Amino acid sequence: QVQLVESGGGLVQPGGSLRLSCAASGFTFSTYAMSWYRQAPGKERELLAAIASTGGNTNYAASVKGRFTISRDNAKNTVYLQMNSLKPEDTAVYYCNAGYVLPIHRWGQGTQVTVSS
C-alpha cells in the first residue's frame, strides 16, 4: 500500500525558511521521479518542483525557482523541499507525489505552511 507522509510545515515569518520532508513507502521509491505540489485555499493544486529518480534532473515552477530546492535520499525513501525567502503567497498545504509531470499515487495528508508576520 502506497503511503506518502509529508511533514515539516508550520508558521514562519516572511523571508524565513522551512524544510519539508516526504517519507514514501509501498513502491520502489528509487525508480520514480518525485514532485512537490501545493494547494492554497480556493485554488487548484500546483506543481512546484520535480526531481528525477536518480536526482540528476530537477525542474521548478516559475513561482518558486531560485527560492525552493527539491532533493531526495533514495536510501531513506524521502524527498525534501527546502524553502527559502518565503512569502505570504506561499501559504498553502504542501504535498508530494511520484511522477515528474503528473501525480501517480493517491495524495497524502499534506503539511500546512503558513507565512505570516
N, C-alpha and C positions, 0 to 999 in steps of 0.2 A: 504494500500500500504506500503510495507516494505521500510524503509529508514535506511541507515547506514551512519552516518556523522562523519568522522574522523577529528580530529583537534589536535593541539599541536606540529606539526612538525616545523622545522626550521633549521637554520645553527648553528652548535655547534662545538667547537674545540675538537680534540681527547682527550679522558679522561673525557669529560663533560657528562652531564645528560640531559635527556628530559623526560617529561611525556606526553604520548599520551592519548587522550580520544576518545571514540566512543559512540555517542548517537544513540540509536536504537529506532525505532518505527514501528508500523504496525504489530507486532506479540507479543506473550506473552513472553517477554524477560526472565522472571524469570524461565521459564520452559526449556530454551535452554542452552546447553553449548555454550560458545563463544570462539573465537580464534582470534589471530593476525597473519597476513601474511605480507610479504614484497616482492617487486619485484624490482630488480636492473636492470639497462639498459642492454638489451641483455641476460637477464637471466629469467628463469621461476619463477613464483610466489612460494614462500617458506613459509611453515607453521612454525611459530616461537614458539607460545605458545598457550595453550588451558586451559580453566577453566570450571569445571562442573557447572551445573545450580545453585547449592547452594554455589559454591565457595570452596567446600571441597576438590576437587582434581584439581591439576594442572599438566601440562606437558610442557616440553620445548625441543626445538631443541638443539643439542649439541653446535651449534654455538653461542647460547645466554645464555645457562644455567649458572647461577651464576652471570650474569650481568643484565638480564631483569627479571622483575616481573609482572605477569598478576594479575589483581584483578578486582572486579566488585562491583557495588552498584545496587542491584535489585530495590531499591526504586527510583532510578534515571534512570533506564534503560540504564546504562552506564557501559562500560568496559574500563579498563585502561591498559596501558603498561608503567611501569616505566623502563627507560633505563639508565643504569649507565655504566661507563667506556667505552664510545662509541669509536669505531674505524672507520677509513675511510671506511672499508669494510661494515660497517653498513649503508652506504649511499644507500637509496632506497626510493620508495614510499611504505608507510605502510597502510595496510588495515585491517579492522576487518570483521568478518562474524560469523554467527551462525554455530554451529556444533563443534564437538570435533576433528574430523579427516578430514572430508571433508566439504567444504563450502556448505551452504544450500541456501542462498539467492543471489540475484544479488549483484554485488560489488558496493560499494560507490565510491566516487571520490578519496579516499585515501588522505594521508597527506605526503608531501615530507620531508624527513630527510636527511640532508647533513652534513657529518662530515668532516671537513677540517680546516686546520690551515691557 
